[in-house]
Amino acid sequence: MLFIEYPKCSTCKKAKKWLDENGIEYTDRHIKDENPTVEELAAWHKMSGYPVKKFVNTSGMLYRELNLKDKLPKMTDEEVYALLATDGMLVKRPIIVTENYVLTGFKEAEWQEKMKK
């Protein structure tokens, strides 16, 4: 299991604590130091079943600075992947990647359901 996070993010800290408390092993990856590639984002998006917007950090400063609220609806998935691949701070986090599923953000009930099977 790959756990992609920004260590200063409070949601990421909560998610990591939850993983640790539940004895779930993972490989940690710092999203700013090792930004997801276009190929990774495309594969994760396809595997997740989520709309592409679920991979965008809509609460970040960069999202507001780039006026993405207005631009995103007009962008293709490929354009979104390319944009997200330019800066890890644009990507919703944390992200969990396994062989079978991808999760974005931390919703404890969703994580519990997916990981406790």
Stockholm file with secondary structure:
# STOCKHOLM 1.0

chainA/1-117         MLFIEYPKCSTCKKAKKWLDENGIEYTDRHIKDENPTVEELAAWHKMSGYPVKKFVNTSGMLYRELNLKDKLPKMTDEEVYALLATDGMLVKRPIIVTENYVLTGFKEAEWQEKMKK
#=GR chainA/1-117 SS CEEEECTTCHHHHHHHHHHHHTTCCCEEEETTTSCCCHHHHHHHHHHHCCCGGGGBCTTSHHHHHTTHHHHGGGSCHHHHHHHHTTCGGGBCSCEEECSSCEEESCCHHHHHHHHCC
#=GC SS_cons         CEEEECTTCHHHHHHHHHHHHTTCCCEEEETTTSCCCHHHHHHHHHHHCCCGGGGBCTTSHHHHHTTHHHHGGGSCHHHHHHHHTTCGGGBCSCEEECSSCEEESCCHHHHHHHHCC
//
